[in-house]
Amino acid sequence: MESSTTRVLLQLHNHRHHKITHHFNLSRELTRHFNCQINPLNTISNSVFKPISIINQPISSHKTLFPYSPSATKFQVRASSNSPATAAIPTTVTMVKAIRVHELGGAEVLKWEDVEVGEPKEGEIRVRNKAIGLNFIDIYFRKGVYKAPTMPFTPGMEAVGEVVAVGPGLTGRQVGDLVAYAGSPMGSYAEEQVLPANRVVPLPPSVDPITAASVMLKGMTVHYLVRRSFKVEAGHTVLVHAAAGGVGSLLCQWANALGATVIGTVSTKEKALQAIEDGCHHVIIYKEEDFVSRVKEITGGQGVEVVYDSVGKDTFQGSLDCLKLRGYMVLYGQSSGTVDHIPLSALAVKSLFITRPTLMHYTTTRDELLEAAGELFANIASGVLRVHVNHKFLLSQAAEAQTALENRQMTGSVVLIPDASL
Ligand SMILES: NC(=O)c1ccc[n+]([C@@H]2O[C@H](COP(=O)([O-])OP(=O)(O)OC[C@H]3O[C@@H](n4cnc5c(N)ncnc54)[C@H](OP(=O)(O)O)[C@@H]3O)[C@@H](O)[C@H]2O)c1
């Protein structure tokens, strides 16, 4: 380390997104001015070095890198003007905290790390997350049931945040906007993330950010489940598995509001109470009772028009047995494991329909996205949907949250709150 400056390595991306490394000196005056010290691990020493954070964020949210600087507000490192790298490159990259997965496995593979967030490019925005929804799909990606597009990766598929930067030439979004999103790209378990502007929706003032973050993915899923994959109408009888879960709770309420008779399955008496509160006319504790015989009993042997099955392996065959003639099997998840291959002849028995839908395919266009989010927000604002945010965790404790979800200990929605925002 030099006496009056700290020599550090800056990593940037040029306009073609190539990584450029650049050495420069951080003056002692600057560090004094901000009352901070560079973490020695991040200084250059005899050509063994690690990059420091390139910060334009509140230093207080980067305590690992700047452990002695709680009072500073903003800190921006600029590459020196005589550097050959500075002409065509952005001068700042933001470091934030995020959960990262470097290898597939149990909840212990979720690591709390510093990551770079680049500047938004054309058509993109950078968002500082206020709340992040936890979903079972996050567990599938962590375990490798679904394949993540990159490795390592940041999990998370729904959040609400404030726009902190907009890409060049972007109109219609501005810094300070509150926006919500669900689905691709993955990466919401982070203090900040860059998103395509056309994948976010503005958050209406009628819905608070934590509520919205907890239902964007789950609620838009329920929208397509009851309105599009199978259209629920008054007079239908529907069977909803895991009725007290995140999706299940909203699904029972929405189907009830559409005039259906709702039968829900849950694993415990406590969950049964919530399912009844959410509009289930009949609740079956499927750990204690045979749900197929109970459904037959409830429907006078007829069966149901549709089964919404997110449990998969353990319930799938029974779900088929619960359907009436020409009934619809909507298999939209596999919390208990993936379903074995079934012969088409299994459907011929009752001329059944089967679909294995995913939200992404029902929100492919901007219009579809706005319609789904619009109906969801309207139903929350009007009280048709009562959102149970029953569990909140710090983002850094995502592993604990996922473990509890995986162990069936949760009801309703679960949100992660970025540590620095508390
Ligand atoms: N296809 C799509 O577009 C889409 C979108 C969103 C979600 N999903 C799916 O919807 C399902 C629900 O997601 P969520 O985030 O709201 O989770 P969740 O329903 O809150 O949690 C999963 C629930 O599944 C039940 N379950 C039954 N067997 C289980 C087992 N062996 N291990 C763990 N849980 C088991 C548990 O309820 P009980 O204790 O009451 O049995 C548990 O609480 C997931 O399968 C998810 O993949 C699909």
The ligand as an SDF file (V2000), in Angstrom:
LIG
                    3D

 48 52  0  0  0  0  0  0  0  0999 V2000
  -46.4340  -23.1310  -13.0670 N   0  0  0  0  0  0  0  0  0  0  0  0
  -46.4440  -21.9080  -12.6070 C   0  0  0  0  0  0  0  0  0  0  0  0
  -46.6540  -20.9570  -13.3720 O   0  0  0  0  0  0  0  0  0  0  0  0
  -46.2120  -21.6780  -11.1600 C   0  0  0  0  0  0  0  0  0  0  0  0
  -46.0830  -20.3820  -10.6640 C   0  0  0  0  0  0  0  0  0  0  0  0
  -45.9490  -20.2050   -9.2830 C   0  0  0  0  0  0  0  0  0  0  0  0
  -45.8930  -21.3020   -8.4400 C   0  0  0  0  0  0  0  0  0  0  0  0
  -45.9680  -22.5470   -8.9660 N   0  0  0  0  0  0  0  0  0  0  0  0
  -45.9530  -23.7370   -8.1040 C   0  0  0  0  0  0  0  0  0  0  0  0
  -46.9450  -23.5980   -7.1300 O   0  0  0  0  0  0  0  0  0  0  0  0
  -46.5580  -24.3080   -5.9750 C   0  0  0  0  0  0  0  0  0  0  0  0
  -46.7640  -23.4340   -4.7700 C   0  0  0  0  0  0  0  0  0  0  0  0
  -45.7500  -22.4570   -4.7210 O   0  0  0  0  0  0  0  0  0  0  0  0
  -45.6090  -21.5070   -3.4610 P   0  0  0  0  0  0  0  0  0  0  0  0
  -44.3780  -20.7180   -3.6640 O   0  0  0  0  0  0  0  0  0  0  0  0
  -46.8920  -20.8220   -3.2190 O   0  0  0  0  0  0  0  0  0  0  0  0
  -45.3330  -22.5590   -2.2930 O   0  0  0  0  0  0  0  0  0  0  0  0
  -46.3250  -23.0090   -1.1220 P   0  0  0  0  0  0  0  0  0  0  0  0
  -47.5820  -23.5650   -1.6950 O   0  0  0  0  0  0  0  0  0  0  0  0
  -46.4470  -21.9170   -0.1410 O   0  0  0  0  0  0  0  0  0  0  0  0
  -45.4900  -24.1670   -0.4630 O   0  0  0  0  0  0  0  0  0  0  0  0
  -45.5430  -25.4640   -0.9340 C   0  0  0  0  0  0  0  0  0  0  0  0
  -46.6520  -26.2720   -0.2200 C   0  0  0  0  0  0  0  0  0  0  0  0
  -46.7660  -27.5240   -0.8720 O   0  0  0  0  0  0  0  0  0  0  0  0
  -47.2540  -28.4650    0.0300 C   0  0  0  0  0  0  0  0  0  0  0  0
  -46.4930  -29.7120   -0.0630 N   0  0  0  0  0  0  0  0  0  0  0  0
  -47.0220  -30.9240   -0.2650 C   0  0  0  0  0  0  0  0  0  0  0  0
  -46.0760  -31.8500   -0.2830 N   0  0  0  0  0  0  0  0  0  0  0  0
  -44.9030  -31.2300   -0.0780 C   0  0  0  0  0  0  0  0  0  0  0  0
  -43.5630  -31.6770    0.0420 C   0  0  0  0  0  0  0  0  0  0  0  0
  -43.2360  -32.9900   -0.0710 N   0  0  0  0  0  0  0  0  0  0  0  0
  -42.5980  -30.7820    0.2850 N   0  0  0  0  0  0  0  0  0  0  0  0
  -42.8930  -29.4800    0.3900 C   0  0  0  0  0  0  0  0  0  0  0  0
  -44.1600  -28.9870    0.2910 N   0  0  0  0  0  0  0  0  0  0  0  0
  -45.1600  -29.8650    0.0710 C   0  0  0  0  0  0  0  0  0  0  0  0
  -47.1430  -27.8650    1.4430 C   0  0  0  0  0  0  0  0  0  0  0  0
  -48.4590  -27.5340    1.8730 O   0  0  0  0  0  0  0  0  0  0  0  0
  -49.1770  -28.5600    2.8890 P   0  0  0  0  0  0  0  0  0  0  0  0
  -48.2840  -28.6300    4.0770 O   0  0  0  0  0  0  0  0  0  0  0  0
  -50.4970  -27.9760    3.1790 O   0  0  0  0  0  0  0  0  0  0  0  0
  -49.2470  -29.8600    2.1380 O   0  0  0  0  0  0  0  0  0  0  0  0
  -46.3200  -26.6160    1.2200 C   0  0  0  0  0  0  0  0  0  0  0  0
  -46.6380  -25.6150    2.1410 O   0  0  0  0  0  0  0  0  0  0  0  0
  -45.1250  -24.7890   -6.2090 C   0  0  0  0  0  0  0  0  0  0  0  0
  -45.1630  -26.1370   -6.6100 O   0  0  0  0  0  0  0  0  0  0  0  0
  -44.6690  -23.9000   -7.3270 C   0  0  0  0  0  0  0  0  0  0  0  0
  -43.6900  -24.4910   -8.0960 O   0  0  0  0  0  0  0  0  0  0  0  0
  -46.1180  -22.7590  -10.3100 C   0  0  0  0  0  0  0  0  0  0  0  0
  1  2  1  0
  2  3  2  0
  2  4  1  0
  4  5  1  0
  4 48  2  0
  5  6  2  0
  6  7  1  0
  7  8  2  0
  8  9  1  0
  8 48  1  0
  9 10  1  0
  9 46  1  0
 10 11  1  0
 11 12  1  0
 11 44  1  0
 12 13  1  0
 13 14  1  0
 14 15  2  0
 14 16  1  0
 14 17  1  0
 17 18  1  0
 18 19  2  0
 18 20  1  0
 18 21  1  0
 21 22  1  0
 22 23  1  0
 23 24  1  0
 23 42  1  0
 24 25  1  0
 25 26  1  0
 25 36  1  0
 26 27  1  0
 26 35  1  0
 27 28  2  0
 28 29  1  0
 29 30  1  0
 29 35  2  0
 30 31  1  0
 30 32  2  0
 32 33  1  0
 33 34  2  0
 34 35  1  0
 36 37  1  0
 36 42  1  0
 37 38  1  0
 38 39  2  0
 38 40  1  0
 38 41  1  0
 42 43  1  0
 44 45  1  0
 44 46  1  0
 46 47  1  0
M  CHG  2   8   1  16  -1
M  END
$$$$
